[in-house]
């Protein structure tokens, strides 16, 4: 092992509140932050996961090929160096670490092969000498295997994986008593209308269950799927009462769309489903067959989490869940309040700085909070947070007796999610809880019943009089029964009077209808017309959520009035169905500096939903309705959103146009109702340019990122053709990453490196692939969609419409390209001031009032 020492550990004052000045932290009063170690990147890489071993030392892992390190932190307040040892262990690509059962468990993402590994010291010399792969995990990259946690009873290990990772076993595999699931494995997309994949192809073709949490034994032999429906949860943690919480990612490219879901912390109960589906298919939080978030966080990139148990902090921070956001450089403290059988939560900013690409967090035996920054090749450091204020830091009892009885009932029901089936005895216990007032208890009872043959419980459900029991039971039967039961299910729901139901019950009822048709088929024409007659008068209603589900159902049922009614809603003035708060302004500066400018560019999500569902109607249009529909896109294209927003609008437009008849298409174009988008001419730099180097840029930035010209920086963003591939502040192409929040994760050095040496660090999400065909042809591009038979590539990084479909039978070799799609000489035509203005523009997040532009 190689030892290295680092002696600098300056404390940063808690009362400093200026996040613009490099190195200054925002923390609550009384707290301080120490930098313990700055990694030499060439030797140690960039740390993305940390965990304490049994001797109070940190184990840290590099995201790439630099392996593991062991860190002995200095005593707080001392001048001792931070001791860092490079471990001689053949493990790389670790994104989850757990010391348990006298072993170090490692969740490997790529490296020697994705999977769960056990690393041990077999001879007691304090050196790991044995590496055993316990389980192969099918997946990798930034949405692959992630964190590990020890179960509350200390007997099992929990693993969380992102949505590009297959479950530990497939539902159609031969029966294996060691492979079980707490949620029935007939999981599906459960979308009533056709979805659109992401407009840029991200996660195209990836289906349910999405990201998942599973538990296993110390030997990695028995596997049980515990919770599903995540996008890309990186970490999770158990509270003092044994309840599991996970911090799930948003899809930032969806921002502005009705299917956008913010990053959020969820209560991951047994058998839970959180409804991530690729592209437009994401479930809203009110779906009866899923569970909601405990708290929405907002745009960001979730990474490490840890409860504050054991920290020498004031009481509320000891009980908090600390969650790290890589993109915005913010660690939040999340406070949970029991509510029924679950929790609701609020968040508070705890640590922030610009830049601060957080990666992981853990509480040490010394009562301090440790966190790392780095990831994706950025500069990595280790920090420690301690409390020096006047409040008491005495240990608190983090258990919470509020609502303990309801949580106990939920857990009793959840005991039926695993183990031997209990037949009639289970039905007698579970069916009454389908009508319970608490959503989590109803959900748990349904999941338990779905493990049993429907013949044991369908008669009980169909005879119920409680609306909740009828709806929840019908959902379970629809998910597990065959088409023959559809008439009885529709008849049971027909007994419910829509006007007598609560707002949430109405949404549950509409979702139950959807699931009946999704799972059991379209059914008889008479039943369709009967339901149209019932639902038509209800649309539009006063509820946006009800209107979303009613319009979806009525389009599916081909209502004769849905086109006319929905076109009328599209022609109304646009509005915004979420509040513009100060926090939203701060976290989305790319939309503009004032509420007025933000409102002008924010989309009307209800109108987007109406346009989205209406694209499926092939018949029943008048010419005026067709014209009004396509003219709506002229308004919608002025709105701002994530990197895929404009692409989604184009795809909705395209599909609706394709669903029109040939005669209608001719008329639509003849009347000018539909025009293709034309990018404006790109400006030219003044120059003269030169062959810029990293040293040149760093020297320039050190002297000149003051008094810059915002407009010229914006012009250079276009002149260098960056705008063709990258969105910034709501404008630009989408083949490359959205650069609006670049300053939250890159400093000047990182940004300069990305522009001068773009191939040095390439994100998995944007990496090109080289395909050699058996005919000797070579193709290079980004894979945007693939299935068992073929893959489709974007072969022109400046034009996502230029694609090439290749059948797998024609492929001789497929390998990742070592060369970035981003050209390396894009700064070459620029002069000194143009380079500086471009740097300032990129670091400003689109804020023309940034101090860099003050004259």
C-alpha positions in Angstrom: 0.0 0.0 0.0 1.1 3.5 -0.7 0.8 6.1 2.0 0.2 9.8 1.3 -0.3 12.7 3.7 -2.1 16.0 3.4 -1.7 18.6 6.1 -4.0 21.4 4.9 -7.4 21.4 6.7 -8.5 25.0 7.0 -12.0 25.6 8.6 -14.5 27.8 6.7 -16.6 30.2 8.8 -20.3 29.3 9.1 -21.4 32.9 8.8 -20.0 33.5 5.3 -22.9 33.5 2.8 -21.3 34.2 -0.5 -21.4 31.1 -2.7 -19.7 32.8 -5.7 -16.3 33.1 -4.0 -14.4 29.9 -4.5 -13.8 27.8 -1.4 -16.5 29.5 0.7 -19.2 27.3 2.1 -22.8 28.1 3.1 -23.6 26.2 6.3 -26.0 26.9 9.2 -24.7 29.0 12.1 -22.3 27.0 14.4 -21.1 24.6 11.7 -17.7 24.6 10.0 -16.2 22.7 7.1 -12.6 21.4 6.9 -10.9 20.3 3.7 -9.0 17.1 4.7 -7.6 15.9 1.4 -7.3 17.0 -2.2 -6.8 14.0 -4.5 -3.9 13.8 -7.0 -6.1 12.9 -10.0 -3.6 11.1 -12.0 -2.8 8.7 -9.1 -6.1 8.4 -7.1 -8.8 9.5 -9.6 -12.1 10.9 -8.3 -13.9 9.5 -5.3 -17.6 8.7 -5.6 -18.4 6.4 -2.7 -17.3 6.3 1.0 -18.0 4.0 4.0 -16.4 3.5 7.4 -14.8 0.2 8.3 -14.9 -1.5 11.7 -11.9 0.6 12.9 -13.4 4.0 12.1 -11.4 4.5 8.9 -13.0 5.6 5.6 -12.9 3.4 2.5 -13.2 5.5 -0.7 -13.6 4.4 -4.3 -12.7 6.0 -7.5 -15.3 6.1 -10.3 -12.8 4.8 -12.8 -9.8 2.5 -12.7 -7.9 3.9 -9.7 -9.3 1.4 -7.2 -9.9 1.8 -3.4 -8.2 3.9 -0.7 -8.4 3.8 3.1 -8.4 7.1 4.9 -7.5 7.8 8.6 -8.9 11.3 9.3 -7.0 13.5 11.7 -8.4 14.3 15.1 -10.7 17.4 14.9 -8.8 20.6 15.8 -5.4 19.0 15.4 -2.6 19.6 12.9 -2.3 15.9 12.2 -2.1 15.0 8.5 -4.9 13.0 6.8 -3.5 9.5 6.2 -4.4 8.0 2.8 -3.5 4.5 1.8 -3.9 3.1 -1.7 -5.4 -0.4 -1.2 -3.8 -3.2 -3.2 -7.2 -4.7 -4.2 -8.2 -5.7 -7.7 -11.4 -3.7 -7.5 -12.3 -0.7 -9.7 -15.5 1.1 -10.7 -17.0 0.8 -7.2 -20.1 2.9 -6.6 -21.3 1.3 -3.4 -19.3 0.3 -0.2 -20.4 -1.5 3.0 -18.4 -2.9 5.8 -20.3 -5.8 7.4 -19.9 -9.4 8.4 -16.1 -8.9 8.8 -15.9 -8.0 5.1 -16.0 -5.1 2.7 -18.9 -5.5 0.3 -18.5 -3.6 -3.0 -21.0 -2.8 -5.6 -19.0 -2.6 -8.8 -20.3 -0.6 -11.8 -18.2 -1.8 -14.7 -14.6 -2.3 -13.7 -13.8 -6.0 -13.5 -17.5 -6.7 -14.2 -20.6 -5.2 -12.7 -21.7 -7.1 -9.7 -21.7 -7.6 -5.9 -18.2 -8.4 -4.5 -16.9 -9.4 -1.1 -13.4 -8.3 -0.1 -11.8 -9.8 3.0 -8.7 -9.8 5.1 -8.2 -13.6 5.6 -5.0 -13.6 7.7 -5.5 -10.6 10.1 -2.7 -8.4 8.7 -5.1 -5.5 8.1 -4.7 -5.9 4.3 -7.5 -7.2 2.0 -6.2 -10.3 0.3 -9.4 -12.0 -1.0 -11.8 -10.8 -3.7 -14.9 -12.9 -4.5 -17.7 -12.0 -6.9 -20.9 -13.0 -5.2 -23.4 -12.0 -7.9 -23.2 -10.8 -11.5 -25.3 -7.7 -12.0 -26.5 -7.1 -15.6 -26.0 -3.4 -16.1 -23.5 -0.6 -15.9 -22.7 3.0 -16.6 -24.1 6.0 -14.8 -27.4 4.2 -14.3 -25.9 0.9 -13.1 -25.3 -0.8 -9.7 -25.0 1.8 -6.9 -25.1 1.9 -3.1 -25.2 -0.9 -0.5 -26.8 -0.8 3.0 -27.0 -3.2 5.9 -30.6 -4.2 6.9 -31.9 -2.9 10.3 -31.8 -6.4 11.7 -28.1 -6.8 10.7 -28.8 -10.0 8.7 -29.1 -8.8 5.1 -27.6 -6.5 2.5 -29.6 -4.1 0.4 -28.5 -3.0 -3.1 -29.9 -0.2 -5.2 -29.5 -0.1 -9.0 -30.4 2.5 -11.7 -32.8 1.9 -14.6 -30.1 0.6 -17.0 -29.7 -2.4 -14.8 -31.7 -5.6 -15.1 -33.2 -7.1 -11.9 -31.2 -9.8 -10.1 -33.4 -12.3 -11.9 -35.9 -12.2 -14.7 -39.6 -13.1 -14.1 -39.6 -15.8 -16.8 -36.5 -17.6 -15.5 -37.1 -21.1 -14.2 -38.4 -21.3 -10.6 -35.7 -20.8 -8.1 -36.5 -20.7 -4.3 -33.7 -18.2 -3.8 -35.2 -15.7 -6.2 -38.3 -13.9 -4.8 -40.0 -10.6 -5.1 -42.2 -8.6 -2.7 -44.1 -7.1 -5.7 -45.7 -9.4 -8.2 -43.3 -9.8 -11.1 -45.8 -9.3 -13.9 -44.7 -5.7 -13.9 -45.5 -3.8 -17.1 -45.5 -0.3 -18.6 -49.2 0.1 -17.8 -49.7 3.0 -20.2 -53.1 3.4 -21.8 -51.9 5.4 -24.8 -48.7 5.0 -26.8 -45.7 6.6 -25.2 -43.0 8.5 -26.9 -39.4 7.7 -26.0 -37.1 10.5 -25.0 -36.7 12.9 -28.0 -32.9 12.4 -27.8 -33.1 8.7 -27.4 -32.0 8.4 -23.8 -33.2 5.2 -22.1 -35.2 4.3 -25.3 -36.3 0.7 -25.1 -35.8 0.3 -21.3 -38.9 -1.1 -19.7 -40.3 -1.8 -16.2 -39.3 -2.3 -13.5 -36.8 0.5 -14.1 -34.4 1.1 -11.1 -34.8 -1.3 -8.2 -33.9 -2.2 -4.7 -33.2 -5.8 -3.7 -31.9 -7.5 -0.6 -29.6 -10.5 -0.3 -27.9 -12.6 2.3 -24.2 -12.2 3.3 -23.2 -14.8 0.8 -25.1 -13.2 -2.1 -27.1 -16.3 -2.8 -30.7 -15.5 -2.1 -32.2 -12.4 -3.8 -35.5 -10.7 -3.1 -36.7 -7.6 -5.1 -37.9 -5.2 -2.5 -39.0 -2.0 -4.3 -39.1 -0.9 -8.0 -40.0 2.0 -10.3 -37.0 4.3 -9.9 -35.0 6.3 -12.5 -31.5 6.3 -11.0 -31.4 6.2 -7.2 -27.8 6.3 -6.2 -28.1 5.8 -2.4 -30.6 5.0 0.3 -30.7 4.8 4.1 -32.7 3.3 7.0 -34.1 5.4 9.7 -34.0 4.5 13.4 -37.4 2.7 13.1 -36.2 0.5 10.2 -37.9 2.4 7.4 -36.0 2.7 4.2 -35.7 6.0 2.2 -34.2 6.5 -1.3 -33.2 9.6 -3.2 -34.3 9.3 -6.8 -33.2 11.2 -9.9 -35.2 13.3 -12.2 -34.8 13.3 -16.0 -33.6 16.9 -16.5 -34.3 16.7 -20.2 -38.0 16.5 -19.4 -38.1 19.8 -17.6 -41.2 21.8 -18.6 -43.2 18.7 -19.7 -46.2 17.2 -17.9 -44.2 14.0 -17.5 -41.3 15.7 -15.7 -40.7 14.4 -12.2 -38.3 16.3 -9.9 -35.7 14.6 -7.8 -37.4 13.3 -4.7 -37.0 11.3 -1.5 -39.3 8.4 -1.3 -40.3 6.1 1.5 -39.4 2.7 0.0 -41.8 0.3 1.7 -42.1 -3.4 1.0 -43.4 -4.1 -2.5 -43.4 -0.4 -3.4 -43.6 0.8 -7.0 -42.8 4.5 -7.8 -43.8 4.5 -11.5 -40.6 5.5 -13.4 -41.2 4.7 -17.1 -39.0 5.8 -20.0 -39.8 8.9 -22.1 -43.3 10.3 -21.7 -44.5 7.2 -19.7 -43.7 8.4 -16.2 -46.6 7.9 -13.8 -48.0 10.9 -11.9 -47.8 10.5 -8.1 -51.5 10.1 -7.6 -51.7 6.7 -9.5 -53.3 4.2 -7.2 -50.9 1.4 -8.3 -47.9 3.4 -7.1 -46.8 5.4 -4.1 -45.9 9.1 -3.8 -42.7 10.9 -2.7 -42.2 12.0 0.9 -40.8 15.2 -0.5 -39.9 16.7 -3.9 -36.5 18.2 -4.0 -36.3 19.8 -7.6 -33.9 19.5 -10.5 -30.5 18.0 -9.7 -28.4 14.8 -9.7 -28.9 12.7 -6.5 -25.9 11.0 -5.1 -25.0 10.0 -1.5 -27.3 10.1 1.5 -26.9 9.4 5.2 -28.9 9.9 8.4 -27.3 12.1 11.0 -27.4 9.4 13.7 -24.2 9.5 15.8 -23.3 13.1 14.7 -22.4 15.5 17.4 -24.9 18.0 16.0 -28.0 19.7 17.5 -31.0 17.4 17.9 -32.8 18.2 14.6 -29.7 17.5 12.6 -29.1 14.2 14.3 -32.5 13.1 13.1 -32.1 14.5 9.6 -31.4 12.6 6.4 -28.5 14.4 4.6 -28.8 14.1 0.8 -26.2 15.2 -1.7 -26.9 16.9 -5.1 -24.0 16.7 -7.6 -25.3 19.2 -10.1 -26.2 22.1 -7.9 -23.5 21.5 -5.3 -25.9 21.4 -2.4 -26.4 19.1 0.6 -29.9 19.2 2.0 -31.1 18.1 5.5 -34.5 16.4 5.1 -36.7 16.2 8.2 -39.4 13.5 8.3 -42.8 13.8 10.1 -44.8 10.6 10.5 -48.1 10.8 8.7 -50.4 7.8 8.8 -48.4 4.7 7.9 -45.8 6.7 6.1 -44.1 10.1 6.3 -44.1 13.6 4.9 -40.9 15.6 4.8 -39.4 19.1 4.4 -35.9 20.0 3.2 -33.4 22.6 4.3 -30.1 23.6 2.6 -27.3 22.4 4.8 -24.0 22.8 2.9 -23.4 24.5 -0.5 -20.7 26.1 -2.5 -20.1 26.8 -6.2 -18.8 24.5 -7.5 -19.4 21.6 -5.2 -20.0 18.3 -7.2 -20.9 16.2 -4.1 -20.6 12.5 -4.4 -21.1 10.8 -1.0 -21.6 11.4 2.8 -21.2 9.4 6.0 -21.1 10.0 9.7 -17.9 9.0 11.6 -17.5 7.6 15.0 -16.0 10.9 16.0 -19.4 12.6 15.5 -18.4 14.5 12.4 -20.0 14.4 9.0 -17.7 13.5 6.1 -18.4 14.2 2.5 -16.6 13.9 -0.8 -16.7 15.8 -4.1 -15.7 14.6 -7.5 -17.2 12.3 -10.1 -17.0 12.3 -13.9 -13.4 13.2 -13.8 -13.8 16.5 -11.8 -11.3 17.4 -9.0 -12.1 15.3 -5.9 -11.7 16.3 -2.3 -12.6 15.0 1.2 -14.3 17.4 3.7 -15.4 17.2 7.3 -18.3 19.1 8.9 -18.3 19.7 12.7 -20.5 21.7 15.0 -18.9 24.5 17.2 -22.0 26.3 18.2 -23.7 26.7 21.5 -26.6 24.2 21.2 -26.6 20.9 22.9 -25.2 18.0 20.9 -26.2 15.3 23.4 -27.4 12.1 21.7 -31.1 11.9 21.0 -33.5 9.0 20.7 -34.3 9.0 16.9 -37.2 6.6 17.3 -40.6 8.2 16.6 -43.7 6.8 18.3 -46.1 9.1 16.4 -48.3 6.9 14.2 -46.4 3.9 15.3 -49.6 1.8 15.5 -50.4 2.5 11.8 -46.8 1.7 10.7 -47.1 -1.5 12.7 -50.3 -2.4 10.9 -48.6 -1.7 7.5 -45.7 -3.9 8.5 -48.0 -6.7 9.6 -49.7 -6.6 6.2 -46.3 -6.4 4.5 -45.3 -9.7 6.2 -47.7 -11.3 3.6 -45.5 -10.0 0.8 -43.0 -12.8 1.2 -42.8 -16.3 2.5 -45.3 -19.1 2.0 -48.8 -18.3 0.7 -51.4 -18.3 3.5 -54.6 -18.8 1.4 -58.0 -18.2 3.1 -56.6 -17.0 6.3 -54.7 -14.2 4.5 -57.8 -13.2 2.5 -59.8 -12.8 5.7 -57.1 -10.5 7.1 -56.2 -8.5 4.0 -59.5 -7.7 2.2 -60.9 -5.4 4.9 -57.7 -3.3 4.6 -58.4 -2.6 1.0 -60.8 0.1 2.2 -58.6 1.5 4.9 -58.3 5.3 5.0 -54.5 5.2 4.7 -53.1 5.0 1.2 -50.0 3.0 2.2 -52.1 0.4 4.1 -54.5 0.0 1.1 -51.5 -0.4 -1.2 -49.8 -3.0 1.0 -53.0 -5.0 1.3 -53.5 -5.1 -2.5 -49.9 -6.2 -3.1 -50.3 -9.0 -0.6 -53.5 -10.2 -2.2 -52.0 -10.2 -5.7 -49.7 -13.0 -4.5 -52.8 -15.2 -4.0 -55.0 -16.8 -6.7 -57.7 -14.3 -7.7 -60.3 -17.0 -7.2 -59.8 -16.7 -3.4 -60.6 -13.1 -3.2 -62.4 -11.7 -6.3 -65.9 -12.4 -5.1 -65.2 -10.6 -1.9 -63.9 -7.6 -3.8 -66.7 -7.5 -6.3 -69.3 -7.5 -3.5 -67.6 -4.6 -1.5 -69.6 -1.4 -0.9 -66.7 0.7 0.4 -65.5 2.8 -2.6 -61.8 2.5 -1.7 -62.1 -1.3 -1.3 -63.9 -1.6 -4.7 -61.3 0.6 -6.5 -58.2 -0.8 -4.9 -59.5 -4.4 -5.2 -60.4 -3.8 -8.9 -56.9 -2.6 -9.5 -55.5 -5.8 -8.0 -57.8 -8.0 -10.0 -57.1 -6.2 -13.2 -53.4 -6.7 -12.7 -53.8 -10.4 -12.0 -57.0 -11.7 -13.7 -57.7 -12.4 -17.4 -60.0 -10.7 -19.9 -63.0 -12.7 -18.8 -63.3 -10.7 -15.6 -63.5 -7.3 -17.4 -67.3 -7.0 -17.5 -67.6 -7.7 -13.8 -64.8 -5.2 -13.0 -66.5 -2.5 -15.1 -69.8 -3.3 -13.5 -68.4 -3.0 -10.0 -66.8 0.4 -10.8 -70.0 1.6 -12.4 -71.8 1.4 -9.0 -69.7 4.3 -7.8 -71.1 7.8 -8.2 -68.3 10.0 -9.5 -69.8 13.1 -7.8 -69.9 11.5 -4.4 -66.2 10.6 -4.4 -63.4 12.7 -3.0 -60.9 14.3 -5.4 -58.3 11.6 -4.8 -60.9 8.8 -5.1 -61.9 10.2 -8.5 -58.3 9.9 -9.7 -58.1 6.4 -8.3 -61.3 5.4 -10.1 -60.0 6.8 -13.4 -56.7 5.0 -13.1 -58.6 1.8 -12.2 -60.5 2.1 -15.5 -57.2 2.6 -17.3 -55.7 -0.5 -15.8 -58.7 -2.6 -16.6 -58.3 -1.8 -20.3 -54.5 -2.0 -20.2 -54.4 -5.4 -18.5 -57.6 -7.1 -19.9 -57.9 -5.5 -23.4 -60.3 -3.1 -25.1 -63.4 -5.3 -24.5 -66.8 -5.1 -26.1 -68.0 -2.1 -28.1 -71.2 -1.8 -26.0 -69.1 -1.4 -22.8 -67.0 1.2 -24.5 -69.9 3.3 -25.4 -71.5 2.9 -22.0 -68.3 4.3 -20.4 -68.1 7.1 -22.9 -71.6 8.2 -22.0 -70.6 8.2 -18.3 -67.3 10.1 -18.7 -68.1 12.5 -21.5 -70.2 14.9 -19.3 -67.4 15.0 -16.7 -64.8 16.6 -19.1 -63.5 19.2 -18.6 -63.7 19.4 -14.9 -62.2 21.9 -12.4 -59.3 19.6 -11.6 -56.2 19.5 -13.7 -55.3 16.0 -12.6 -58.8 14.7 -13.3 -58.7 16.4 -16.7 -55.4 14.6 -17.5 -56.9 11.2 -16.8 -60.3 12.0 -18.4 -58.8 13.2 -21.6 -56.5 10.2 -21.7 -59.5 7.8 -21.2 -61.8 9.6 -23.7 -59.1 9.6 -26.4 -58.6 5.9 -25.8 -62.4 5.3 -26.0 -62.6 7.5 -29.1 -65.2 9.8 -27.6 -67.0 11.8 -30.4 -66.6 15.0 -28.3 -63.0 14.9 -27.1 -61.5 16.6 -30.1 -63.8 19.6 -30.0 -63.5 20.0 -26.3 -59.7 19.6 -26.2 -59.1 22.0 -29.1 -61.1 24.6 -27.2 -58.7 24.1 -24.2 -55.7 24.5 -26.5 -57.0 27.8 -27.8 -57.3 29.3 -24.3 -54.5 31.6 -23.1 -51.6 29.6 -21.7 -51.1 29.4 -18.0 -48.7 27.8 -15.6 -49.7 25.1 -13.2 -46.9 25.5 -10.7 -45.7 28.4 -8.5 -42.6 30.4 -9.4 -40.8 30.6 -6.1 -37.6 32.3 -5.1 -36.0 28.8 -4.9 -37.1 27.9 -8.4 -35.6 31.2 -9.6 -32.3 30.4 -7.9 -32.2 26.8 -9.2 -33.3 27.6 -12.8 -31.4 30.8 -13.7 -31.3 29.6 -17.2 -35.0 30.6 -17.6 -34.2 34.3 -16.9 -33.6 36.7 -14.0 -37.1 37.8 -13.3 -40.5 36.2 -12.7 -41.8 38.0 -15.7 -39.3 36.6 -18.1 -39.7 33.1 -16.6 -43.5 33.2 -17.0 -43.1 34.2 -20.6 -41.1 31.1 -21.4 -42.5 28.5 -19.1 -44.8 26.0 -20.8 -48.5 25.3 -20.1 -48.2 21.7 -19.0 -51.9 21.0 -19.3 -51.9 22.2 -22.9 -48.9 20.0 -23.7 -50.8 17.0 -22.2 -53.8 17.7 -24.4 -51.7 18.0 -27.5 -49.9 14.8 -26.6 -53.0 12.7 -26.1 -54.9 14.2 -29.0 -52.1 13.2 -31.4 -53.6 9.7 -31.3 -57.0 10.6 -32.7 -57.0 9.6 -36.4 -60.6 10.3 -37.2 -63.4 12.7 -36.3 -61.5 16.0 -37.1 -62.8 19.0 -39.0 -60.3 21.0 -41.1 -60.6 23.9 -38.7 -59.8 21.7 -35.8 -56.7 20.3 -37.6 -55.6 23.8 -38.3 -56.1 25.0 -34.8 -54.2 22.0 -33.5 -51.1 22.5 -35.6 -51.1 26.3 -35.1 -50.9 25.6 -31.4 -47.3 24.4 -31.9 -46.2 27.9 -33.0 -47.1 29.1 -29.5 -45.6 26.0 -27.8 -42.3 26.3 -29.5 -41.7 29.7 -27.8 -41.7 28.0 -24.4 -38.5 26.8 -22.7 -37.7 23.4 -21.2 -35.1 20.7 -20.8 -32.9 19.4 -23.6 -35.6 17.1 -25.0 -38.5 19.7 -24.7 -38.4 21.0 -28.2 -37.7 17.5 -29.5 -40.9 16.2 -27.8 -42.9 19.0 -29.4 -41.5 18.1 -32.8 -42.3 14.4 -32.2 -45.9 15.2 -31.1 -46.3 17.4 -34.1 -44.9 14.7 -36.4 -47.0 11.8 -35.0 -50.2 13.9 -35.2 -49.3 14.8 -38.8 -48.6 11.2 -39.7 -52.0 10.2 -38.1 -53.8 12.6 -40.4 -55.1 11.3 -43.7 -53.2 12.2 -46.9 -55.9 14.7 -47.8 -55.7 16.3 -44.4 -51.9 16.6 -44.5 -52.1 18.4 -47.8 -54.7 20.8 -46.5 -52.7 21.4 -43.3 -49.6 22.4 -45.3 -51.5 24.3 -47.9 -53.0 26.5 -45.2 -49.6 27.1 -43.5 -50.7 25.5 -40.3 -47.5 23.5 -40.0 -44.0 24.7 -40.8 -40.7 23.0 -40.1 -38.3 24.7 -37.7 -35.3 26.5 -39.4 -32.3 27.4 -37.3 -31.0 31.0 -37.6 -27.6 31.7 -39.4 -24.6 31.3 -37.1 -22.5 34.4 -36.4 -18.7 34.6 -37.2 -16.0 35.4 -34.6 -13.9 38.5 -35.1 -10.6 36.7 -34.4 -7.8 36.4 -35.1 -7.7 33.0 -33.4 -4.8 30.8 -32.2 -4.1 27.3 -31.1 -5.4 27.6 -27.5 -3.9 25.3 -24.8 -5.0 24.5 -21.3 -2.3 26.7 -19.9 -3.4 29.6 -22.1 -7.0 29.4 -20.8 -6.1 29.0 -17.2 -3.8 32.0 -17.4 -6.4 34.1 -19.2 -9.1 33.1 -16.7 -6.9 34.0 -13.7 -6.5 37.5 -15.0 -9.7 38.3 -16.9 -13.1 36.9 -15.8 -14.2 40.4 -14.8 -16.0 43.0 -16.8 -16.9 40.6 -19.5 -19.5 41.0 -22.2 -22.6 38.7 -21.8 -23.9 39.3 -25.3 -20.6 38.6 -26.9 -20.3 35.4 -24.9 -23.7 34.4 -26.1 -22.7 35.1 -29.6 -19.5 33.1 -29.3 -21.5 30.2 -28.0 -23.2 30.2 -31.4 -20.1 31.1 -33.4 -18.2 28.1 -32.1 -21.2 25.9 -33.1 -21.8 25.0 -29.4 -25.4 26.0 -29.8 -25.9 23.4 -32.6 -25.3 20.6 -30.1 -25.9 22.1 -26.6 -28.8 23.8 -25.0 -28.0 26.7 -22.8 -30.6 28.8 -21.0 -33.4 27.1 -22.8 -32.0 27.4 -26.4 -29.8 25.3 -28.6 -29.4 21.8 -29.9 -29.8 18.6 -27.9 -27.2 16.0 -29.1 -24.9 17.1 -26.4 -25.5 17.8 -22.7 -27.5 20.8 -21.4 -24.8 23.3 -20.3 -27.0 25.7 -18.3 -26.0 24.3 -14.9 -22.4 23.6 -15.9 -21.1 26.0 -13.2 -22.5 23.8 -10.4 -20.1 20.9 -11.2 -17.2 22.4 -13.2 -14.7 25.0 -12.2 -12.6 26.9 -14.8 -10.0 24.2 -14.9 -12.6 21.5 -15.6 -14.3 23.6 -18.2 -11.1 24.4 -20.0 -10.1 20.8 -20.1 -13.5 19.8 -21.5 -13.1 22.3 -24.4 -9.4 21.7 -25.1 -9.3 18.0 -24.5 -12.9 16.8 -24.9 -11.9 13.1 -25.3 -10.2 13.0 -21.9 -13.4 12.4 -19.9 -16.5 11.3 -21.8 -19.8 10.7 -20.0 -21.5 7.4 -20.8 -24.6 9.3 -21.8 -22.8 11.1 -24.7 -20.1 8.6 -25.7 -20.0 7.6 -29.4 -19.9 4.0 -30.5 -17.9 2.5 -33.4 -19.6 -0.1 -35.4 -17.8 -2.4 -37.9 -20.2 -4.3 -40.2 -19.5 -7.6 -41.8 -19.4 -5.8 -45.1 -16.4 -3.8 -44.0 -18.3 -0.6 -43.4 -17.4 1.6 -40.4 -20.0 3.8 -38.7 -19.5 6.1 -35.7 -22.2 7.8 -33.7 -24.4 7.8 -30.6 -26.7 4.8 -30.1 -30.1 6.3 -29.3 -32.2 3.1 -29.5 -31.6 -0.6 -29.6 -33.5 -3.9 -29.3 -32.8 -7.5 -29.9 -32.7 -7.2 -33.7 -31.2 -3.8 -34.4 -29.7 -0.5 -33.1 -30.2 3.0 -34.4 -27.4 5.6 -34.3 -27.2 9.3 -34.7 -24.3 9.6 -37.2 -24.2 13.4 -37.3 -23.7 15.1 -33.9 -25.1 18.4 -35.3 -28.3 16.8 -36.7 -30.2 14.3 -34.6 -32.5 13.6 -37.5 -29.6 11.9 -39.4 -29.7 8.3 -38.2 -28.6 4.9 -39.3 -30.4 1.7 -38.4 -28.1 -1.4 -38.3 -29.3 -4.9 -38.0 -27.4 -6.9 -35.3 -26.8 -9.7 -37.8 -24.7 -7.2 -39.9 -22.5 -6.2 -37.0 -19.0 -7.6 -36.9 -17.6 -5.5 -34.0 -19.1 -2.8 -31.7 -16.9 -0.8 -29.3 -17.0 2.5 -27.5 -15.2 5.3 -29.3 -12.2 6.9 -27.4 -12.8 10.1 -29.3 -15.5 12.6 -28.2 -18.1 13.7 -30.6 -17.2 17.2 -29.5 -14.5 18.8 -31.8 -11.3 19.7 -30.0 -10.5 22.9 -31.9 -13.7 24.8 -31.4 -11.9 27.7 -29.7 -9.3 28.0 -32.5 -11.1 30.9 -34.4 -11.6 33.1 -31.2 -9.4 35.9 -30.0 -8.6 36.6 -26.3 -11.7 38.6 -25.4 -14.0 36.2 -27.3 -12.6 33.2 -25.3 -13.0 35.1 -22.0 -16.5 36.1 -22.8 -17.4 32.6 -23.8 -16.0 31.2 -20.5 -17.9 33.8 -18.5 -21.1 33.1 -20.4 -20.8 29.3 -19.7 -20.1 29.8 -16.0 -22.9 32.3 -15.6 -25.7 29.9 -16.0 -27.3 32.4 -18.4 -27.5 35.1 -15.7 -26.5 38.4 -17.4 -26.4 40.0 -13.9 -23.6 37.7 -12.8 -20.7 39.7 -11.2 -18.4 38.5 -14.1 -20.3 41.0 -16.4 -20.1 44.0 -14.1 -18.2 46.9 -15.8 
